[in-house]
Amino acid sequence: MYYLLESLLLLSFATFSNGDLSRAYLNRRCKPLIYSDEFECPKFNTDLITIDVATFYEPIQGDCSSNCSAIPVYDSKVIHNKEWIIFPDGASAHKIYPLLFNPHCYPEGTFVVDGNVPVSLLKDRITFKSKFEYIVKKGAPVFPLIPSFGRHKDQSITVEEKEFFMFLTMYLMKNDSDYRHDDHHMNVEFYDAATDGKLKGGELDKEKAYKLLNEMYSSTIGELVSESEDKWKRLCEEAVSDKGQFYEEVMAEEQ
């Protein structure tokens, strides 16, 4: 995924000319800057950390055309904290900047990385209007010997926006997960996969399922924080020893 972004950024560099949208670190592909200051790794704030699905768009053209051509190039899972995005493989991190050019052409909340590459997050691209009843326990027959007489009410979690993003976070933390909103958000298999089916069966009722969901989500966020801090530490160590993309990104910000 890092190489896809590298290709996209090379394209943007070839077509880029507007100074207001650029970031100095792109200069290294033509003529690297010599920085007088020592590298100091910035703090990575985990208070607002999330994992999300980012859509990367074609770079803003150098001629600053007013044409609304927000063309998606690819999607990728990213770790996001309002200031930086990190790819889950830890290969690169990119500083987030406001989208100043034609923001009305992109989903609300779209930001820019690497000078002229617009990026939007799934949480900003969707409007969660529907509810989904995720059944955690089927209602048992009122009279077991006479199933046709009727059943007790199913025990279910009502999935609204808050609950949905809890399930999504747990789902995206799985290494092999690939989220497609139209296919997944109303699909019981998505919710089963996010929780490994742990909310279903046994003695769980609605209240216990909600409690377990919150516990699983808290544990997942703890895991996300720990993994992100490890990735950030490695990026900082590599920046000191090998320079590279993250080094340039941080040092350019200090200029």
C-alpha atoms as an extended CHARMM CRD file, in Angstrom:
* protein
*
       255  EXT
         1         1  MET       CA              0.0000000000        0.0000000000        0.0000000000  PROA      1               0.0000000000
         2         2  TYR       CA              2.9190000000        2.3210000000        0.7190000000  PROA      2               0.0000000000
         3         3  TYR       CA              4.1020000000        1.8850000000       -2.8790000000  PROA      3               0.0000000000
         4         4  LEU       CA              0.6570000000        2.7620000000       -4.2240000000  PROA      4               0.0000000000
         5         5  LEU       CA              0.7850000000        6.0200000000       -2.3030000000  PROA      5               0.0000000000
         6         6  GLU       CA              4.3320000000        6.6260000000       -3.4890000000  PROA      6               0.0000000000
         7         7  SER       CA              3.1530000000        6.2500000000       -7.1050000000  PROA      7               0.0000000000
         8         8  LEU       CA              0.2750000000        8.5920000000       -6.4710000000  PROA      8               0.0000000000
         9         9  LEU       CA              2.5830000000       11.1670000000       -4.9120000000  PROA      9               0.0000000000
        10        10  LEU       CA              5.0530000000       10.9710000000       -7.7770000000  PROA      10              0.0000000000
        11        11  LEU       CA              2.1590000000       11.7520000000      -10.1150000000  PROA      11              0.0000000000
        12        12  SER       CA              1.1800000000       14.6830000000       -7.9620000000  PROA      12              0.0000000000
        13        13  PHE       CA              4.7520000000       15.9840000000       -7.9100000000  PROA      13              0.0000000000
        14        14  ALA       CA              4.9640000000       15.8270000000      -11.6930000000  PROA      14              0.0000000000
        15        15  THR       CA              1.8300000000       17.9270000000      -12.1240000000  PROA      15              0.0000000000
        16        16  PHE       CA              2.1720000000       20.2020000000       -9.0940000000  PROA      16              0.0000000000
        17        17  SER       CA              3.0200000000       23.9070000000       -9.2700000000  PROA      17              0.0000000000
        18        18  ASN       CA              0.8870000000       25.7770000000       -6.7100000000  PROA      18              0.0000000000
        19        19  GLY       CA              3.1140000000       26.7690000000       -3.7780000000  PROA      19              0.0000000000
        20        20  ASP       CA              0.2330000000       27.2870000000       -1.3490000000  PROA      20              0.0000000000
        21        21  LEU       CA             -0.6790000000       23.6190000000       -1.5590000000  PROA      21              0.0000000000
        22        22  SER       CA              2.8060000000       22.1170000000       -1.4680000000  PROA      22              0.0000000000
        23        23  ARG       CA              4.8190000000       20.5840000000        1.3350000000  PROA      23              0.0000000000
        24        24  ALA       CA              8.5590000000       21.0570000000        1.3760000000  PROA      24              0.0000000000
        25        25  TYR       CA              9.3310000000       17.3870000000        1.8390000000  PROA      25              0.0000000000
        26        26  LEU       CA              8.3230000000       16.7340000000       -1.7720000000  PROA      26              0.0000000000
        27        27  ASN       CA             11.5360000000       18.5670000000       -2.7320000000  PROA      27              0.0000000000
        28        28  ARG       CA             13.6050000000       15.5450000000       -1.7920000000  PROA      28              0.0000000000
        29        29  ARG       CA             12.6060000000       13.8310000000       -5.0160000000  PROA      29              0.0000000000
        30        30  CYS       CA             14.2870000000       16.5910000000       -6.9720000000  PROA      30              0.0000000000
        31        31  LYS       CA             16.8160000000       18.2260000000       -4.6670000000  PROA      31              0.0000000000
        32        32  PRO       CA             16.8110000000       17.2730000000       -0.9740000000  PROA      32              0.0000000000
        33        33  LEU       CA             16.8440000000       20.0270000000        1.5910000000  PROA      33              0.0000000000
        34        34  ILE       CA             19.6070000000       20.2440000000        4.1610000000  PROA      34              0.0000000000
        35        35  TYR       CA             18.0690000000       20.6830000000        7.5890000000  PROA      35              0.0000000000
        36        36  SER       CA             20.0430000000       22.5020000000       10.2590000000  PROA      36              0.0000000000
        37        37  ASP       CA             17.8960000000       21.3440000000       13.1630000000  PROA      37              0.0000000000
        38        38  GLU       CA             18.0930000000       17.8980000000       14.6790000000  PROA      38              0.0000000000
        39        39  PHE       CA             15.1730000000       15.5380000000       14.1730000000  PROA      39              0.0000000000
        40        40  GLU       CA             12.7740000000       15.5530000000       17.1050000000  PROA      40              0.0000000000
        41        41  CYS       CA              9.9910000000       13.0100000000       16.9870000000  PROA      41              0.0000000000
        42        42  PRO       CA              6.5920000000       14.6540000000       17.4480000000  PROA      42              0.0000000000
        43        43  LYS       CA              4.1740000000       13.3890000000       20.0610000000  PROA      43              0.0000000000
        44        44  PHE       CA              1.5110000000       11.0320000000       18.7590000000  PROA      44              0.0000000000
        45        45  ASN       CA             -1.7590000000       11.8170000000       20.5300000000  PROA      45              0.0000000000
        46        46  THR       CA             -3.8560000000        8.6920000000       21.0890000000  PROA      46              0.0000000000
        47        47  ASP       CA             -6.8040000000       10.4170000000       22.7980000000  PROA      47              0.0000000000
        48        48  LEU       CA             -8.8300000000       10.5560000000       19.5600000000  PROA      48              0.0000000000
        49        49  ILE       CA             -7.3390000000        7.5580000000       17.8090000000  PROA      49              0.0000000000
        50        50  THR       CA             -9.4560000000        5.5410000000       15.3700000000  PROA      50              0.0000000000
        51        51  ILE       CA             -8.9700000000        3.0210000000       12.6040000000  PROA      51              0.0000000000
        52        52  ASP       CA            -10.9130000000        3.8150000000        9.4660000000  PROA      52              0.0000000000
        53        53  VAL       CA            -11.1770000000        3.2580000000        5.7200000000  PROA      53              0.0000000000
        54        54  ALA       CA             -9.5930000000        6.1410000000        3.8070000000  PROA      54              0.0000000000
        55        55  THR       CA            -10.3060000000        6.9620000000        0.1740000000  PROA      55              0.0000000000
        56        56  PHE       CA             -7.3900000000        8.6040000000       -1.6520000000  PROA      56              0.0000000000
        57        57  TYR       CA             -8.3240000000       10.8070000000       -4.6040000000  PROA      57              0.0000000000
        58        58  GLU       CA             -6.4500000000       11.9580000000       -7.6760000000  PROA      58              0.0000000000
        59        59  PRO       CA             -4.0710000000       14.8020000000       -6.7930000000  PROA      59              0.0000000000
        60        60  ILE       CA             -5.2300000000       18.3960000000       -7.1140000000  PROA      60              0.0000000000
        61        61  GLN       CA             -3.9390000000       19.5850000000      -10.4650000000  PROA      61              0.0000000000
        62        62  GLY       CA             -1.2250000000       22.1980000000      -10.6520000000  PROA      62              0.0000000000
        63        63  ASP       CA             -3.3560000000       24.5490000000      -12.7230000000  PROA      63              0.0000000000
        64        64  CYS       CA             -5.8960000000       24.7440000000       -9.8600000000  PROA      64              0.0000000000
        65        65  SER       CA             -8.7280000000       23.9210000000      -12.2230000000  PROA      65              0.0000000000
        66        66  SER       CA            -12.1740000000       24.7240000000      -10.8240000000  PROA      66              0.0000000000
        67        67  ASN       CA            -13.5090000000       21.5040000000      -12.3250000000  PROA      67              0.0000000000
        68        68  CYS       CA            -14.9590000000       19.2450000000       -9.6190000000  PROA      68              0.0000000000
        69        69  SER       CA            -13.1740000000       16.0270000000      -10.5000000000  PROA      69              0.0000000000
        70        70  ALA       CA            -12.9440000000       14.1970000000       -7.1750000000  PROA      70              0.0000000000
        71        71  ILE       CA            -11.8840000000       10.8570000000       -8.6350000000  PROA      71              0.0000000000
        72        72  PRO       CA            -11.1220000000        8.0760000000       -6.1110000000  PROA      72              0.0000000000
        73        73  VAL       CA             -7.8900000000        6.1870000000       -6.7780000000  PROA      73              0.0000000000
        74        74  TYR       CA             -7.8670000000        3.5500000000       -4.0420000000  PROA      74              0.0000000000
        75        75  ASP       CA             -9.0480000000        2.7660000000       -0.5110000000  PROA      75              0.0000000000
        76        76  SER       CA             -6.8950000000        1.7450000000        2.4240000000  PROA      76              0.0000000000
        77        77  LYS       CA             -7.2760000000        1.1270000000        6.1130000000  PROA      77              0.0000000000
        78        78  VAL       CA             -5.5270000000        3.8540000000        8.1010000000  PROA      78              0.0000000000
        79        79  ILE       CA             -4.9390000000        4.7420000000       11.7290000000  PROA      79              0.0000000000
        80        80  HSD       CA             -6.0840000000        8.3130000000       12.3210000000  PROA      80              0.0000000000
        81        81  ASN       CA             -5.7910000000       10.7510000000       15.2170000000  PROA      81              0.0000000000
        82        82  LYS       CA             -6.9190000000       14.0800000000       13.6720000000  PROA      82              0.0000000000
        83        83  GLU       CA             -3.2750000000       15.0920000000       13.0880000000  PROA      83              0.0000000000
        84        84  TRP       CA             -1.6810000000       12.1280000000       11.3240000000  PROA      84              0.0000000000
        85        85  ILE       CA             -2.6040000000        9.0340000000        9.3760000000  PROA      85              0.0000000000
        86        86  ILE       CA             -0.5100000000        5.8890000000        9.6720000000  PROA      86              0.0000000000
        87        87  PHE       CA             -0.8200000000        2.9130000000        7.3830000000  PROA      87              0.0000000000
        88        88  PRO       CA             -1.4900000000       -0.2780000000        9.3700000000  PROA      88              0.0000000000
        89        89  ASP       CA              1.7620000000       -1.8430000000        8.1470000000  PROA      89              0.0000000000
        90        90  GLY       CA              3.6260000000        1.0420000000        9.7860000000  PROA      90              0.0000000000
        91        91  ALA       CA              5.5360000000        1.8400000000        6.5900000000  PROA      91              0.0000000000
        92        92  SER       CA              4.6630000000        5.5410000000        6.5490000000  PROA      92              0.0000000000
        93        93  ALA       CA              2.8500000000        8.3200000000        8.3690000000  PROA      93              0.0000000000
        94        94  HSD       CA              1.4540000000       11.4620000000        6.7990000000  PROA      94              0.0000000000
        95        95  LYS       CA              0.6240000000       14.8120000000        8.3390000000  PROA      95              0.0000000000
        96        96  ILE       CA             -2.9690000000       15.9880000000        7.8450000000  PROA      96              0.0000000000
        97        97  TYR       CA             -3.6970000000       19.4480000000        6.4300000000  PROA      97              0.0000000000
        98        98  PRO       CA             -6.9970000000       21.2030000000        5.7050000000  PROA      98              0.0000000000
        99        99  LEU       CA             -8.4130000000       20.9380000000        2.1940000000  PROA      99              0.0000000000
       100       100  LEU       CA             -8.4750000000       24.5610000000        1.0060000000  PROA      100             0.0000000000
       101       101  PHE       CA             -9.1020000000       24.0850000000       -2.7250000000  PROA      101             0.0000000000
       102       102  ASN       CA            -12.6230000000       23.2200000000       -3.9250000000  PROA      102             0.0000000000
       103       103  PRO       CA            -13.6580000000       21.5710000000       -0.6290000000  PROA      103             0.0000000000
       104       104  HSD       CA            -17.2610000000       21.4460000000       -1.9030000000  PROA      104             0.0000000000
       105       105  CYS       CA            -16.1500000000       18.8720000000       -4.4850000000  PROA      105             0.0000000000
       106       106  TYR       CA            -15.2830000000       16.2970000000       -1.8260000000  PROA      106             0.0000000000
       107       107  PRO       CA            -17.0890000000       14.6440000000        1.0930000000  PROA      107             0.0000000000
       108       108  GLU       CA            -17.3090000000       16.7630000000        4.2100000000  PROA      108             0.0000000000
       109       109  GLY       CA            -14.2670000000       16.2310000000        6.4040000000  PROA      109             0.0000000000
       110       110  THR       CA            -11.8770000000       15.5910000000        3.5050000000  PROA      110             0.0000000000
       111       111  PHE       CA             -8.3030000000       16.6090000000        4.2620000000  PROA      111             0.0000000000
       112       112  VAL       CA             -5.0200000000       16.7030000000        2.3420000000  PROA      112             0.0000000000
       113       113  VAL       CA             -1.7700000000       14.7820000000        2.7020000000  PROA      113             0.0000000000
       114       114  ASP       CA              1.4950000000       15.3660000000        0.8680000000  PROA      114             0.0000000000
       115       115  GLY       CA              0.4770000000       18.7640000000       -0.4220000000  PROA      115             0.0000000000
       116       116  ASN       CA             -2.2310000000       17.9140000000       -2.9130000000  PROA      116             0.0000000000
       117       117  VAL       CA             -3.6570000000       14.4360000000       -2.2840000000  PROA      117             0.0000000000
       118       118  PRO       CA             -7.2340000000       14.6790000000       -0.9000000000  PROA      118             0.0000000000
       119       119  VAL       CA             -8.2780000000       11.9400000000        1.5400000000  PROA      119             0.0000000000
       120       120  SER       CA            -11.6690000000       11.2280000000        3.0640000000  PROA      120             0.0000000000
       121       121  LEU       CA            -12.5940000000        8.7970000000        5.8240000000  PROA      121             0.0000000000
       122       122  LEU       CA            -15.5000000000        6.3650000000        5.8170000000  PROA      122             0.0000000000
       123       123  LYS       CA            -16.9890000000        7.9300000000        8.9610000000  PROA      123             0.0000000000
       124       124  ASP       CA            -17.2640000000       11.2320000000        7.0800000000  PROA      124             0.0000000000
       125       125  ARG       CA            -18.5140000000        9.7110000000        3.8200000000  PROA      125             0.0000000000
       126       126  ILE       CA            -21.5370000000        7.8760000000        5.1810000000  PROA      126             0.0000000000
       127       127  THR       CA            -24.7290000000        9.0580000000        6.7960000000  PROA      127             0.0000000000
       128       128  PHE       CA            -25.9150000000        6.3200000000        9.1110000000  PROA      128             0.0000000000
       129       129  LYS       CA            -29.7060000000        6.5870000000        8.9890000000  PROA      129             0.0000000000
       130       130  SER       CA            -30.8240000000        2.9920000000        9.2710000000  PROA      130             0.0000000000
       131       131  LYS       CA            -31.0290000000        0.7890000000       12.3320000000  PROA      131             0.0000000000
       132       132  PHE       CA            -30.0290000000       -2.8460000000       12.3550000000  PROA      132             0.0000000000
       133       133  GLU       CA            -31.2700000000       -5.3790000000       14.8780000000  PROA      133             0.0000000000
       134       134  TYR       CA            -28.3840000000       -7.7210000000       15.5870000000  PROA      134             0.0000000000
       135       135  ILE       CA            -29.9490000000      -10.7750000000       17.1790000000  PROA      135             0.0000000000
       136       136  VAL       CA            -27.8100000000      -12.1800000000       19.9730000000  PROA      136             0.0000000000
       137       137  LYS       CA            -30.3110000000      -14.7660000000       21.2070000000  PROA      137             0.0000000000
       138       138  LYS       CA            -33.2730000000      -16.2630000000       19.3900000000  PROA      138             0.0000000000
       139       139  GLY       CA            -36.4890000000      -16.3800000000       21.3380000000  PROA      139             0.0000000000
       140       140  ALA       CA            -37.1670000000      -19.8730000000       22.6900000000  PROA      140             0.0000000000
       141       141  PRO       CA            -40.5800000000      -21.5380000000       22.2440000000  PROA      141             0.0000000000
       142       142  VAL       CA            -43.0690000000      -20.5830000000       24.9520000000  PROA      142             0.0000000000
       143       143  PHE       CA            -43.9020000000      -24.2680000000       25.2400000000  PROA      143             0.0000000000
       144       144  PRO       CA            -40.9390000000      -26.3850000000       24.0720000000  PROA      144             0.0000000000
       145       145  LEU       CA            -43.1940000000      -29.3410000000       23.2700000000  PROA      145             0.0000000000
       146       146  ILE       CA            -45.4750000000      -27.1620000000       21.1310000000  PROA      146             0.0000000000
       147       147  PRO       CA            -43.1500000000      -24.9030000000       19.0390000000  PROA      147             0.0000000000
       148       148  SER       CA            -46.0440000000      -23.6730000000       16.9050000000  PROA      148             0.0000000000
       149       149  PHE       CA            -47.7050000000      -22.1120000000       19.9570000000  PROA      149             0.0000000000
       150       150  GLY       CA            -45.3420000000      -19.1580000000       19.8690000000  PROA      150             0.0000000000
       151       151  ARG       CA            -41.8720000000      -18.0250000000       20.8890000000  PROA      151             0.0000000000
       152       152  HSD       CA            -40.3900000000      -15.5770000000       23.3330000000  PROA      152             0.0000000000
       153       153  LYS       CA            -39.1060000000      -12.2970000000       21.8950000000  PROA      153             0.0000000000
       154       154  ASP       CA            -35.6400000000      -12.3270000000       20.3150000000  PROA      154             0.0000000000
       155       155  GLN       CA            -32.8540000000      -10.6360000000       22.2930000000  PROA      155             0.0000000000
       156       156  SER       CA            -31.0740000000       -8.1340000000       20.0290000000  PROA      156             0.0000000000
       157       157  ILE       CA            -28.7240000000       -5.1560000000       20.0070000000  PROA      157             0.0000000000
       158       158  THR       CA            -30.0540000000       -2.1340000000       18.1370000000  PROA      158             0.0000000000
       159       159  VAL       CA            -27.1530000000       -0.9840000000       15.9910000000  PROA      159             0.0000000000
       160       160  GLU       CA            -27.2070000000        2.7650000000       15.4740000000  PROA      160             0.0000000000
       161       161  GLU       CA            -24.3020000000        5.0360000000       14.5540000000  PROA      161             0.0000000000
       162       162  LYS       CA            -22.4150000000        4.6930000000       17.8470000000  PROA      162             0.0000000000
       163       163  GLU       CA            -22.6930000000        0.9070000000       17.9530000000  PROA      163             0.0000000000
       164       164  PHE       CA            -21.8930000000        0.6040000000       14.2540000000  PROA      164             0.0000000000
       165       165  PHE       CA            -18.5340000000        2.3300000000       14.6150000000  PROA      165             0.0000000000
       166       166  MET       CA            -17.7300000000        0.1320000000       17.5910000000  PROA      166             0.0000000000
       167       167  PHE       CA            -18.3020000000       -2.9530000000       15.4480000000  PROA      167             0.0000000000
       168       168  LEU       CA            -16.4060000000       -1.3590000000       12.5400000000  PROA      168             0.0000000000
       169       169  THR       CA            -13.3730000000       -0.6280000000       14.7160000000  PROA      169             0.0000000000
       170       170  MET       CA            -13.2010000000       -4.2260000000       15.8840000000  PROA      170             0.0000000000
       171       171  TYR       CA            -13.6800000000       -5.4990000000       12.3310000000  PROA      171             0.0000000000
       172       172  LEU       CA            -10.9390000000       -3.3100000000       10.8570000000  PROA      172             0.0000000000
       173       173  MET       CA             -8.4630000000       -4.3960000000       13.5170000000  PROA      173             0.0000000000
       174       174  LYS       CA             -8.5330000000       -7.8660000000       11.9860000000  PROA      174             0.0000000000
       175       175  ASN       CA             -5.6140000000       -8.1880000000        9.5570000000  PROA      175             0.0000000000
       176       176  ASP       CA             -7.5850000000       -9.7300000000        6.7080000000  PROA      176             0.0000000000
       177       177  SER       CA            -10.6440000000       -7.4720000000        6.9000000000  PROA      177             0.0000000000
       178       178  ASP       CA            -11.8030000000       -5.4990000000        3.8650000000  PROA      178             0.0000000000
       179       179  TYR       CA            -14.8820000000       -3.3800000000        4.5790000000  PROA      179             0.0000000000
       180       180  ARG       CA            -17.4840000000       -2.5370000000        1.8980000000  PROA      180             0.0000000000
       181       181  HSD       CA            -20.2670000000       -0.4310000000        3.3560000000  PROA      181             0.0000000000
       182       182  ASP       CA            -23.0560000000       -1.3570000000        0.9400000000  PROA      182             0.0000000000
       183       183  ASP       CA            -22.3730000000       -5.0550000000        1.4840000000  PROA      183             0.0000000000
       184       184  HSD       CA            -21.6400000000       -5.0770000000        5.1940000000  PROA      184             0.0000000000
       185       185  HSD       CA            -23.5000000000       -2.5800000000        7.3520000000  PROA      185             0.0000000000
       186       186  MET       CA            -26.8060000000       -4.4770000000        7.1820000000  PROA      186             0.0000000000
       187       187  ASN       CA            -25.2280000000       -7.9330000000        7.0420000000  PROA      187             0.0000000000
       188       188  VAL       CA            -25.2380000000      -10.1490000000       10.1290000000  PROA      188             0.0000000000
       189       189  GLU       CA            -22.0060000000      -11.8140000000        8.9720000000  PROA      189             0.0000000000
       190       190  PHE       CA            -20.1670000000       -8.5030000000        9.3570000000  PROA      190             0.0000000000
       191       191  TYR       CA            -21.2350000000       -8.1930000000       13.0040000000  PROA      191             0.0000000000
       192       192  ASP       CA            -20.4190000000      -11.8600000000       13.6510000000  PROA      192             0.0000000000
       193       193  ALA       CA            -16.9410000000      -11.4050000000       12.1580000000  PROA      193             0.0000000000
       194       194  ALA       CA            -16.2870000000       -8.2050000000       14.1310000000  PROA      194             0.0000000000
       195       195  THR       CA            -16.9630000000       -9.9590000000       17.4380000000  PROA      195             0.0000000000
       196       196  ASP       CA            -15.9490000000      -13.5130000000       16.5030000000  PROA      196             0.0000000000
       197       197  GLY       CA            -19.5520000000      -14.4330000000       17.2930000000  PROA      197             0.0000000000
       198       198  LYS       CA            -18.9610000000      -13.8700000000       21.0150000000  PROA      198             0.0000000000
       199       199  LEU       CA            -22.1750000000      -11.8840000000       21.4930000000  PROA      199             0.0000000000
       200       200  LYS       CA            -24.3340000000      -14.8080000000       20.4610000000  PROA      200             0.0000000000
       201       201  GLY       CA            -25.7050000000      -17.8150000000       22.2820000000  PROA      201             0.0000000000
       202       202  GLY       CA            -25.1670000000      -19.1060000000       25.7510000000  PROA      202             0.0000000000
       203       203  GLU       CA            -26.7070000000      -17.1990000000       28.6310000000  PROA      203             0.0000000000
       204       204  LEU       CA            -26.2990000000      -13.7640000000       27.0610000000  PROA      204             0.0000000000
       205       205  ASP       CA            -29.3190000000      -11.5130000000       27.0110000000  PROA      205             0.0000000000
       206       206  LYS       CA            -29.6070000000       -8.0130000000       25.5780000000  PROA      206             0.0000000000
       207       207  GLU       CA            -28.1240000000       -6.2390000000       28.5990000000  PROA      207             0.0000000000
       208       208  LYS       CA            -25.2180000000       -8.6540000000       28.9520000000  PROA      208             0.0000000000
       209       209  ALA       CA            -24.5160000000       -8.4150000000       25.2110000000  PROA      209             0.0000000000
       210       210  TYR       CA            -24.3280000000       -4.6140000000       25.3930000000  PROA      210             0.0000000000
       211       211  LYS       CA            -21.9420000000       -4.8680000000       28.3470000000  PROA      211             0.0000000000
       212       212  LEU       CA            -19.7450000000       -7.3900000000       26.5470000000  PROA      212             0.0000000000
       213       213  LEU       CA            -19.7410000000       -5.2420000000       23.3790000000  PROA      213             0.0000000000
       214       214  ASN       CA            -18.4420000000       -2.2600000000       25.3540000000  PROA      214             0.0000000000
       215       215  GLU       CA            -15.7820000000       -4.3970000000       27.0240000000  PROA      215             0.0000000000
       216       216  MET       CA            -14.6400000000       -5.8160000000       23.6830000000  PROA      216             0.0000000000
       217       217  TYR       CA            -14.5430000000       -2.3380000000       22.1340000000  PROA      217             0.0000000000
       218       218  SER       CA            -12.5010000000       -0.9190000000       25.0370000000  PROA      218             0.0000000000
       219       219  SER       CA            -10.0600000000       -3.8100000000       24.7170000000  PROA      219             0.0000000000
       220       220  THR       CA             -9.7800000000       -3.1950000000       20.9600000000  PROA      220             0.0000000000
       221       221  ILE       CA             -9.0370000000        0.5040000000       21.4640000000  PROA      221             0.0000000000
       222       222  GLY       CA             -6.3700000000       -0.4440000000       23.9870000000  PROA      222             0.0000000000
       223       223  GLU       CA             -4.8350000000       -2.7670000000       21.4250000000  PROA      223             0.0000000000
       224       224  LEU       CA             -5.0300000000       -0.0530000000       18.7410000000  PROA      224             0.0000000000
       225       225  VAL       CA             -3.2980000000        2.4680000000       21.0220000000  PROA      225             0.0000000000
       226       226  SER       CA             -0.5240000000        0.0210000000       21.9010000000  PROA      226             0.0000000000
       227       227  GLU       CA              0.0980000000       -1.0250000000       18.3000000000  PROA      227             0.0000000000
       228       228  SER       CA              0.0290000000        2.6040000000       17.0850000000  PROA      228             0.0000000000
       229       229  GLU       CA              2.5500000000        3.6960000000       19.7050000000  PROA      229             0.0000000000
       230       230  ASP       CA              4.8420000000        0.8420000000       18.6390000000  PROA      230             0.0000000000
       231       231  LYS       CA              4.5410000000        1.8280000000       14.9700000000  PROA      231             0.0000000000
       232       232  TRP       CA              5.2040000000        5.4840000000       15.8250000000  PROA      232             0.0000000000
       233       233  LYS       CA              8.2880000000        4.5430000000       17.8260000000  PROA      233             0.0000000000
       234       234  ARG       CA              9.6710000000        2.5210000000       14.8990000000  PROA      234             0.0000000000
       235       235  LEU       CA              8.9790000000        5.3950000000       12.4820000000  PROA      235             0.0000000000
       236       236  CYS       CA             10.8930000000        7.7550000000       14.7630000000  PROA      236             0.0000000000
       237       237  GLU       CA             13.8230000000        5.3580000000       15.1220000000  PROA      237             0.0000000000
       238       238  GLU       CA             14.0100000000        4.8400000000       11.3600000000  PROA      238             0.0000000000
       239       239  ALA       CA             13.8240000000        8.6000000000       10.7790000000  PROA      239             0.0000000000
       240       240  VAL       CA             16.8980000000        9.1010000000       12.9600000000  PROA      240             0.0000000000
       241       241  SER       CA             18.8960000000        6.2930000000       11.3750000000  PROA      241             0.0000000000
       242       242  ASP       CA             17.7190000000        6.2470000000        7.7550000000  PROA      242             0.0000000000
       243       243  LYS       CA             16.0050000000        9.6030000000        7.1450000000  PROA      243             0.0000000000
       244       244  GLY       CA             13.3050000000        8.8620000000        4.5180000000  PROA      244             0.0000000000
       245       245  GLN       CA              9.6740000000        9.8730000000        4.1270000000  PROA      245             0.0000000000
       246       246  PHE       CA              8.6820000000       10.3480000000        7.7630000000  PROA      246             0.0000000000
       247       247  TYR       CA             11.8850000000       12.2770000000        8.5240000000  PROA      247             0.0000000000
       248       248  GLU       CA             11.2100000000       14.6470000000        5.6320000000  PROA      248             0.0000000000
       249       249  GLU       CA              7.5620000000       15.0200000000        6.6140000000  PROA      249             0.0000000000
       250       250  VAL       CA              8.4500000000       16.0710000000       10.1680000000  PROA      250             0.0000000000
       251       251  MET       CA             11.3980000000       18.2840000000        9.2450000000  PROA      251             0.0000000000
       252       252  ALA       CA              9.4760000000       20.0970000000        6.5050000000  PROA      252             0.0000000000
       253       253  GLU       CA              6.7540000000       20.8970000000        9.0260000000  PROA      253             0.0000000000
       254       254  GLU       CA              9.3460000000       22.6050000000       11.2210000000  PROA      254             0.0000000000
       255       255  GLN       CA             10.5110000000       24.9460000000        8.4350000000  PROA      255             0.0000000000
